[in-house]
Amino acid sequence: MSNYSLFGRRDFIRLGSLGALGISLEGVLRAGAKRNACILIWQSGGCPHLDTFDMKPEAPGEIRGEFKPIATNVPGIQICELLPQTARQADKFTILRSMHTKENDHDRAITYLLTGNTPLPTLGFPSIGSVVSKEFGPTNGMPPYVVIPEAVPEYGPGYLGAEHSPFVAGNPNVNGYKVRDLTLPTDLDWTRVSNRRWLLQQMDANFRAIESSPEFAAMDRFYQSAYNLLSSPAAKKAFDVGAEPESLRERYGRTPLGQGCLLARRLIEAGVRFVTVAKGRLNYDTHGDNFNTLKKSLLPEFDPAYATLLADLHDRGLLDRTLVVVTGEFGRTPKVNDSAGRDHHCKAWSVVLAGGGIPGGRILGATDKTGTEVTDLPVGPEDLFYGLYTILGIDPHREYQTPIGRPVKIVSGGRAIPGLLS
């Protein structure tokens, strides 16, 4: 298996596999510093901006679609009628309507929007969560980077190596949800785990006597991180989404995304730095039956999850230090196709940003009357990542070394987005 593979949920108590969590210990000396955390709600497949946050009610029917706009709690801002709870939280978020790229292919666009770098065949770039892992490391015994429910390759660490892979939390909406990596198998106790750990240490010492490489150091960190997480009461408590009041769980929605957002809040509260929450892969790829899919599934799940997350973070005093980002890899075509769907559209779409010092109740950027082209404040992925890293307390000009010694910037270019923080 490649050193850059994702490490997810697995029974890693087996001899030789303890520690496959991908948790970095680098930066632990800086972990006490106050920095912003981030929750990314990833709308894989490309959310249709004309049916959500950039509606065009005056456009012809084949463009404006079936849904109507509704007022929000901010005068002058309207969003889709299927987002009534989100509309009541508009004073907490900014809609950036002017995202654009040149990537219309899912795989390349997903990589671009999760790394801030144009994909290259010769180099795997780290996702933003993996960069956060490298910069900050764990806090309070919690992994720095978690994905809910499952991981895809684009969430991975790229050239940073498996040490900065995400911890995969699984689906918190299942009955009796537990994170397997935090529970010992029934036939093991801590004495046996400690003995196996001792044996691994002896084996590693012998290996190091034969060969020395960065991979051995990384595996040592894997072992220690996994052992610490397994023995951490704080970690078990943070992942116990069932401890939340039933009324709050219902407000978030008894769905994978709803319970995922609730778990994300618990994890951020416990010290996790970056959490990605997604419904699945390419769920928003609505080439056909776009409006029924949005109406019956996607938006009814998103609306209470997102709105309650913002309200919950705000009520707990966490929103100011928690950046919440909603985006996918691109938008959908303004013109509805013959299958009542919308196709890939990278020329314009919306990103919704809240918390982390970003003022709410605003719209930045604009598209033309059909939502086809950006007409004001064009923002590319490099610009977005420049802003995100800045808000998270990471220098967007930072440069890393690849395993072969090649210097690579975490963001290739980019500029501050005017008005984002003011």
C-alpha positions in Angstrom: 0.0 0.0 0.0 1.3 3.5 -0.8 2.4 5.7 2.0 -0.1 8.2 0.6 -3.1 6.0 1.0 -6.0 6.9 3.2 -6.3 5.1 6.5 -9.9 4.7 7.6 -11.9 2.7 10.1 -10.3 -0.7 10.7 -9.5 -3.1 13.4 -5.9 -1.9 13.8 -5.3 -3.9 17.1 -3.8 -6.6 14.9 -0.1 -7.0 15.4 1.7 -4.6 13.1 -1.3 -2.4 12.3 -1.7 -0.4 15.5 -1.7 3.2 14.7 -3.1 3.4 11.2 -5.1 6.6 12.0 -2.9 9.0 10.2 -2.7 11.4 13.1 0.2 13.8 13.1 2.1 14.7 16.3 4.0 17.5 14.5 3.0 20.9 15.8 1.9 19.6 19.2 4.0 22.3 20.9 1.8 24.9 19.1 -1.5 23.1 19.8 -2.3 25.3 22.8 -2.4 28.4 20.6 -5.8 29.7 19.9 -6.6 29.2 16.2 -9.8 28.8 14.2 -11.1 25.3 13.4 -13.1 24.5 10.3 -16.1 22.4 9.3 -16.4 21.7 5.5 -19.8 20.6 4.3 -18.8 19.0 1.0 -21.6 19.0 -1.7 -20.0 16.4 -3.9 -21.1 16.4 -7.5 -21.7 20.2 -7.8 -24.7 21.9 -6.2 -26.9 23.8 -8.6 -26.4 27.5 -7.6 -29.6 28.6 -9.5 -31.7 26.3 -7.3 -30.1 27.3 -4.0 -28.1 30.5 -3.3 -28.1 32.4 -6.6 -31.6 32.1 -8.0 -32.7 34.0 -11.1 -36.5 34.4 -10.8 -36.7 36.7 -13.8 -34.9 34.4 -16.2 -36.8 32.2 -18.7 -38.4 29.0 -17.3 -35.8 26.7 -18.8 -33.2 28.6 -16.7 -34.9 29.6 -13.5 -36.2 26.1 -12.9 -39.1 25.0 -10.7 -38.3 26.6 -7.3 -39.1 30.1 -6.0 -37.0 32.4 -3.9 -38.0 33.3 -0.3 -36.9 36.1 1.9 -34.3 35.5 4.6 -33.8 37.3 8.0 -31.6 39.8 6.2 -33.5 42.3 4.0 -32.6 42.0 0.3 -31.2 38.5 0.5 -33.3 35.7 -1.0 -32.5 32.0 -1.3 -34.5 28.9 -2.4 -37.9 28.1 -0.8 -36.6 24.6 0.1 -34.1 26.2 2.5 -36.5 27.9 5.1 -34.4 27.1 8.2 -31.2 28.3 6.4 -33.0 31.5 5.5 -33.5 32.2 9.2 -29.8 32.0 9.7 -28.7 34.3 6.9 -27.4 36.9 9.3 -24.7 34.4 10.2 -23.3 33.6 6.7 -21.9 35.3 3.6 -22.8 34.0 0.1 -19.9 34.2 -2.3 -21.6 34.0 -5.7 -18.6 34.3 -7.9 -16.6 31.1 -7.7 -15.2 29.8 -11.0 -12.6 27.4 -12.5 -11.8 25.8 -15.8 -12.2 22.3 -14.5 -15.5 20.6 -15.6 -14.4 17.0 -14.8 -15.4 15.7 -11.4 -12.1 14.1 -10.4 -10.0 17.0 -11.4 -12.4 19.6 -10.0 -12.8 17.8 -6.7 -9.0 17.7 -6.3 -8.8 21.4 -7.2 -11.4 22.4 -4.7 -10.1 20.3 -1.9 -6.4 21.2 -2.3 -6.4 24.7 -3.9 -4.0 23.4 -6.6 -4.5 22.5 -10.2 -4.2 18.7 -10.4 -0.9 17.4 -11.8 -0.3 13.8 -12.9 3.2 13.8 -11.3 2.3 15.1 -7.8 -0.5 14.5 -5.3 -1.3 17.7 -3.4 -2.5 17.5 0.2 -6.1 18.3 1.0 -6.7 21.3 3.2 -7.5 19.0 6.1 -4.1 17.3 5.8 -2.4 20.7 5.7 -4.2 21.6 8.9 -3.1 18.3 10.4 0.6 19.0 9.6 0.4 22.6 10.8 -1.4 22.1 14.1 -1.3 18.4 15.1 -3.7 16.9 17.7 -5.3 18.8 20.5 -6.5 17.3 23.8 -5.7 13.8 22.4 -8.1 14.3 19.5 -7.1 13.7 15.8 -6.6 16.9 14.0 -8.5 15.9 10.9 -11.7 13.9 10.7 -14.0 13.0 7.8 -17.7 11.9 8.2 -18.8 9.4 7.1 -16.2 7.9 4.7 -13.1 9.1 2.9 -12.3 9.4 -0.8 -8.8 9.8 -2.3 -9.2 13.5 -2.7 -9.5 13.9 1.1 -6.0 12.5 1.4 -2.5 13.9 2.4 -0.8 13.7 -1.0 2.9 14.3 -0.8 2.6 14.9 3.0 2.3 11.1 3.5 -0.1 8.9 5.4 0.7 10.5 8.8 -1.6 13.3 7.8 -4.5 11.2 6.5 -7.9 11.8 7.9 -9.5 9.8 10.7 -12.6 8.3 9.3 -15.6 8.5 11.7 -18.2 6.4 9.9 -21.9 7.2 9.7 -23.2 8.6 13.0 -26.8 8.1 11.9 -26.7 4.3 12.3 -28.3 2.7 15.3 -25.8 2.1 18.1 -23.2 4.2 16.3 -19.6 3.6 17.6 -16.2 4.3 16.1 -14.6 0.9 15.8 -11.1 2.4 16.2 -12.0 3.6 19.7 -13.3 0.3 20.9 -11.2 -2.7 21.8 -12.3 -6.1 20.4 -14.1 -8.1 23.1 -11.3 -10.6 23.3 -8.6 -8.0 24.1 -7.8 -6.0 27.3 -5.4 -3.2 28.0 -2.7 -5.7 29.3 -2.6 -7.5 26.0 -2.6 -4.2 24.0 0.3 -3.0 26.1 2.2 -6.3 25.6 1.7 -6.1 21.8 2.9 -2.5 21.9 6.0 -3.6 23.8 6.6 -6.3 21.1 6.2 -3.7 18.3 8.7 -1.5 20.0 11.3 -4.3 20.1 10.6 -5.2 16.5 10.9 -1.5 15.4 14.2 -1.2 17.3 15.6 -4.2 15.3 14.4 -2.7 12.0 15.9 0.7 12.8 19.2 -1.1 13.4 19.1 -2.3 9.8 17.6 0.7 8.0 16.7 4.3 8.9 14.2 6.2 6.9 11.4 8.8 7.5 8.9 6.0 7.0 10.0 4.4 10.3 9.5 7.6 12.2 6.1 8.0 10.7 5.1 4.5 11.8 6.3 5.3 15.3 3.9 8.2 15.3 1.2 6.0 14.0 1.6 3.5 16.9 1.8 6.2 19.6 -1.2 8.2 18.1 -3.4 5.1 17.8 -2.5 3.9 21.4 -3.3 7.4 22.8 -6.6 7.6 21.0 -7.7 4.2 22.1 -6.9 5.0 25.7 -8.4 8.5 25.6 -11.7 9.0 27.5 -12.0 12.4 25.9 -12.0 10.8 22.4 -14.7 8.3 23.3 -16.8 11.1 24.8 -16.4 13.4 21.8 -17.6 10.7 19.4 -20.6 9.7 21.5 -23.2 11.5 19.5 -25.9 9.5 21.4 -25.2 11.6 24.5 -26.9 14.6 22.8 -30.5 15.4 23.8 -33.0 13.8 21.5 -34.6 17.2 20.8 -31.3 18.5 19.4 -30.6 15.4 17.3 -34.1 15.8 15.8 -33.4 19.5 15.0 -30.2 18.5 13.1 -32.2 15.8 11.3 -32.0 12.0 11.6 -30.0 11.7 8.5 -26.3 11.0 7.7 -25.7 14.7 7.0 -27.7 15.9 10.0 -26.0 13.6 12.5 -22.7 14.2 10.7 -23.0 17.9 11.3 -23.9 17.3 15.0 -20.9 15.0 15.4 -18.7 17.7 13.7 -19.8 20.2 16.3 -18.9 17.8 19.1 -15.5 17.1 17.6 -14.6 20.8 17.1 -15.7 21.4 20.7 -13.3 18.6 21.8 -10.3 19.9 19.9 -10.5 18.6 16.4 -9.1 21.2 13.9 -10.8 20.2 10.7 -13.9 18.1 9.9 -15.3 17.3 6.5 -18.9 16.2 6.4 -20.5 14.9 3.2 -23.6 13.0 2.2 -21.6 10.8 -0.2 -19.8 11.0 -3.5 -21.4 12.8 -6.4 -24.8 13.1 -4.8 -25.3 16.5 -6.4 -24.5 15.3 -9.9 -28.1 15.9 -11.0 -27.9 15.4 -14.8 -31.4 14.0 -14.7 -34.4 14.7 -12.5 -32.7 17.6 -10.8 -35.7 19.2 -9.2 -37.2 16.0 -7.7 -33.8 15.0 -6.3 -33.3 18.3 -4.7 -36.9 18.5 -3.4 -37.2 15.0 -2.0 -33.6 14.3 -0.7 -30.8 16.7 -0.9 -32.2 20.0 0.3 -34.5 18.6 3.0 -31.4 16.9 4.5 -29.1 19.9 4.1 -31.4 22.6 5.3 -31.9 21.6 9.0 -28.4 20.2 9.3 -26.7 23.4 8.2 -29.1 25.8 9.9 -29.0 24.0 13.2 -25.2 23.7 13.0 -24.8 27.5 12.7 -27.3 28.1 15.5 -25.8 25.5 17.7 -22.2 26.8 17.2 -23.4 30.4 17.8 -25.3 29.5 21.0 -22.2 27.7 22.4 -19.9 30.6 21.6 -18.0 28.5 19.0 -19.0 30.2 15.7 -16.5 33.0 16.0 -13.6 30.5 16.1 -15.2 27.9 13.7 -15.1 28.5 10.0 -18.0 26.7 8.3 -17.7 26.3 4.5 -20.3 24.9 2.1 -19.3 24.1 -1.4 -18.8 21.4 -4.1 -16.4 21.2 -7.0 -18.5 23.3 -9.4 -22.1 24.5 -10.1 -24.7 23.2 -12.6 -25.6 24.6 -16.0 -28.2 27.4 -16.0 -30.2 25.7 -18.8 -32.2 22.7 -17.8 -31.5 19.8 -20.1 -34.0 17.4 -21.8 -33.8 15.0 -18.8 -35.0 17.7 -16.4 -31.4 17.9 -15.1 -28.5 20.4 -15.0 -25.1 19.5 -16.2 -21.5 20.4 -15.1 -20.8 24.1 -14.9 -17.5 25.4 -13.8 -17.8 29.0 -14.9 -19.9 30.2 -11.9 -21.2 28.9 -8.6 -21.8 29.8 -5.0 -19.8 29.1 -1.8 -21.4 29.8 1.5 -19.0 30.9 4.3 -19.8 31.5 8.0 -17.9 31.9 11.3 -14.2 32.3 11.8 -14.5 36.1 11.8 -16.5 36.3 8.6 -19.4 38.8 8.9 -22.8 37.4 8.1 -25.8 38.7 6.2 -23.9 39.6 3.0 -23.6 38.7 -0.7 -20.2 38.9 -2.3 -19.7 38.7 -6.1 -22.3 38.3 -8.7 -23.2 36.4 -11.9 -25.1 37.6 -15.0 -28.8 37.4 -15.4 -28.8 33.7 -16.3 -26.1 32.6 -13.7 -23.8 31.6 -16.5 -20.8 33.9 -16.0 -19.2 35.8 -13.1 -19.7 39.5 -13.5 -18.3 40.8 -10.2 -15.4 39.7 -7.9 -14.3 36.6 -9.7 -12.8 34.1 -7.2 -10.7 31.0 -8.1 -9.8 28.1 -5.9 -6.4 29.6 -5.2 -8.1 32.8 -3.9 -10.5 30.8 -1.8 -7.7 28.8 -0.2 -5.7 31.9 0.3 -8.6 33.2 2.4 -9.3 29.9 4.2 -5.7 29.4 5.3 -5.4 32.9 6.5 -8.6 32.6 8.6 -7.3 29.3 10.0 -4.0 30.9 11.0 -1.8 29.3 8.4 0.4 31.4 6.2 -0.9 30.8 2.6 2.6 31.4 1.3 4.0 28.4 3.3 6.1 26.0 1.4 6.7 22.3 2.0 9.2 19.8 0.7 8.0 16.7 -1.2 9.7 13.3 -0.4 12.2 13.9 -3.2 13.1 17.4 -1.9 11.0 19.5 -4.2 9.7 22.7 -2.7 6.0 23.2 -3.2 3.7 26.0 -1.9 0.5 25.0 -0.2 -1.3 27.5 -2.5 0.1 28.2 -5.9 -0.8 31.9 -6.2 -4.0 33.3 -4.9 -5.0 36.7 -3.4 -7.1 38.0 -0.5 -10.8 38.2 -1.4 -11.8 41.8 -1.0 -14.4 42.3 1.7 -14.3 38.7 3.0 -13.3 39.7 6.5 -14.7 43.2 6.6 
